[in-house]
Amino acid sequence: MFSPAIGSIVVQRLIVPSLGRKTDEAKVKNAIAPAQTAIEAIESLAADSPYLLGSEASIADFYLIPILMYLSQTPEFEVITAQTPKLRRWRDELSLLPNVKKLCA
């Protein structure tokens, strides 16, 4: 999940342009399917609860929240997460928490 989502999509969409360079659209395009596969696999494991794996936050939450927060700033987010309602709801709810707001500011 980390490599295609962050290493290609986020870097190419957010970092590269901020450096005055042009996005490599081929890298972005090639990263969509692997990121989508990974996020759908995580969706299949996610619990129907406030956190990914249950009623308490775990390392899984802390690992995934920054990835999804950055990914959500790209046009590819909608396509990649289209079939993941639990993860989208989880991201939306966690993004309201004060500490997550600070982290993602």
N, C-alpha and C positions, 0 to 999 in steps of 0.2 A: 504494500500500500504506500509506504513512504516514498520509495524510489520513483514510481511513475507519477504520483500525485504532486509531490514536492519537487523532486529532482528534475522533472520535465515541465509539467504544467505550470506550477506556481512560479518556478524560476523563470520560465520563458514568458509568462504573462505579467508578472509583477516586478521581478528583479531586473531582467534584461532591459526592458524599456526605461526603467529608472536610471539606468547607466547610459542612456542615449543610444542603445543598440536596438537592432530589429529582432523581433520574436522569430524564432525558427518554427514556423507553422508545422513542418513535418514532424518535429519532435513532439509538439503538442498533440497532433493527430495520432501519432503512434502510441502515445501514453494513455489515451482515453480508454480503450478497451481493457488494458491491464488494471487501471485504476477502478474502472467499473466492476470488473470481476472481483477485485479485492474488497471493495465496499459492499458488494452484494453478499459476499461470504461473511463479512462481519455482521451484516444485517441478519443473516440466518442464525447467528449465534447470540444476538442481542436479546436480552430479557425484556419483557414488557414491564419495566419498572423505571424508576427515576434515573438509574445509572445503567451502563452497558450490561453489567453482569449481575445486577441485583439491586438491593436497597441501599447499598453503601458504595461510595466511590472506590474505584480500584485503579491500579496502574493502567489498565486498559483505557479508562476515561482520560487520564492525564496524558496518555500517549496520543490518543486520537483527536482530542479537542483542538489542539493547535493546527493539526493537519486539515481538519474540516473547516476551521475558521479561515485559514488562508485560501483553501480551495474554493470556499464560498465567494471569494472576491474575484473569481474568474468566470468567464462565460460557460466554461465546461461543467461547472458545478451542477447545473440543472440536469444535464444529460447523464452525468455520472451517478447522481443520486435519485434519479427518477423512480427507480424501483425499490427505494429504501425508506419507507415512511417512518419506521421506528428510529432510524438514525437521524433523519431530518428533524423529527420531533425532539429527540434527545439533544441535538445541537441547538435548536431554538430555545429549549428550556435552560440548558446550561449557559447559553450566551447571556442570559439575564442575571446570572450570579455575579455579585460585585467583584470577586477575585478573578473570574473569567474576563469580565469587562476590563479590568486592569491589565491582565495578561495580553489581551488582544488590542489594546489601545494603541 
